[in-house]
Amino acid sequence: QLKYSSPQLMTGDKRIIAYDKGGNEISIFGSYALLKQITEEYPVTWCNMNRQGDLLVLLSEPGYRGSVKLYSEDSKQQFQWYSSELPRVPGVK
């Protein structure tokens, strides 16, 4: 059983992705069982999956507007991109 506070589901041809929006867990399911669990260091904002099973994950990473990770069908990280830093406000850390 998944214990997600804000569960979101994304379906593809042969997979189901369950993630905890605002949490750090992503679960990848096949037809019958859990295939892989990914634990991100920062909160997951959104996920999407293409027909081939590649997974795109948007993260809320401190110091950036956000970051994006791309995982291949076999759940290996292929790429990560960071947006520009948030604008600095004088007197605020």
C-alpha positions as CSV (number, residue, x, y, z in Angstrom):
1,Q,0.0,0.0,0.0
2,L,1.2,3.5,-0.8
3,K,0.8,6.1,1.9
4,Y,0.8,9.3,-0.1
5,S,-0.7,12.5,1.3
6,S,-1.6,13.8,-2.2
7,P,-1.5,10.9,-4.6
8,Q,-1.4,11.5,-8.4
9,L,-1.7,8.8,-11.1
10,M,-0.3,8.8,-14.6
11,T,-0.9,6.0,-17.0
12,G,1.0,4.9,-20.1
13,D,0.7,2.0,-22.5
14,K,2.1,-0.6,-20.1
15,R,2.8,1.3,-16.9
16,I,1.2,3.3,-14.1
17,I,3.1,6.0,-12.3
18,A,1.9,7.0,-8.8
19,Y,3.5,9.9,-7.1
20,D,3.0,12.0,-4.0
21,K,2.5,15.6,-5.2
22,G,4.6,17.7,-2.8
23,G,6.3,14.5,-1.5
24,N,9.4,12.7,-2.6
25,E,8.2,9.3,-3.7
26,I,7.5,8.0,-7.2
27,S,6.2,4.4,-7.8
28,I,6.3,2.7,-11.2
29,F,4.0,-0.2,-11.7
30,G,3.8,-2.8,-14.5
31,S,0.8,-4.9,-15.3
32,Y,0.9,-6.9,-12.1
33,A,3.4,-5.5,-9.7
34,L,5.6,-2.6,-8.5
35,L,8.6,-2.4,-10.8
36,K,10.6,0.5,-9.2
37,Q,10.4,3.1,-6.6
38,I,12.3,6.4,-6.9
39,T,12.9,8.7,-4.0
40,E,13.7,12.2,-5.0
41,E,15.7,14.6,-2.8
42,Y,13.3,17.4,-3.4
43,P,9.4,17.5,-3.6
44,V,7.8,16.3,-6.8
45,T,5.5,18.8,-8.4
46,W,4.4,16.9,-11.5
47,C,5.2,13.8,-13.6
48,N,4.4,12.7,-17.1
49,M,5.2,9.6,-19.1
50,N,5.5,9.0,-22.9
51,R,4.3,5.8,-24.7
52,Q,7.8,4.3,-24.5
53,G,7.8,4.6,-20.7
54,D,10.2,7.5,-20.3
55,L,9.4,9.6,-17.3
56,L,9.6,13.3,-16.9
57,V,9.7,14.7,-13.3
58,L,9.3,18.4,-12.3
59,L,10.8,19.1,-8.9
60,S,10.6,22.0,-6.5
61,E,14.3,22.6,-5.7
62,P,15.4,25.3,-3.4
63,G,17.3,28.2,-5.0
64,Y,15.7,27.5,-8.4
65,R,12.4,28.1,-10.0
66,G,12.3,24.3,-10.5
67,S,14.2,21.5,-12.0
68,V,13.4,18.7,-14.5
69,K,14.6,15.1,-14.5
70,L,14.2,12.6,-17.3
71,Y,14.3,8.9,-16.6
72,S,14.5,6.3,-19.3
73,E,12.1,3.4,-19.6
74,D,14.4,1.3,-17.3
75,S,14.2,4.1,-14.7
76,K,17.7,5.3,-15.1
77,Q,18.3,9.1,-14.9
78,Q,19.2,10.4,-18.3
79,F,19.1,14.2,-17.9
80,Q,18.6,17.0,-15.4
81,W,17.9,20.6,-16.1
82,Y,17.8,23.5,-13.6
83,S,15.9,26.7,-14.2
84,S,17.3,30.1,-13.5
85,E,17.8,31.1,-9.8
86,L,15.0,32.8,-8.1
87,P,15.4,36.6,-8.0
88,R,17.1,37.8,-4.8
89,V,15.2,40.1,-2.5
90,P,17.4,42.5,-0.5
91,G,17.3,41.6,3.2
92,V,15.8,38.1,2.6
93,K,17.8,34.9,2.6
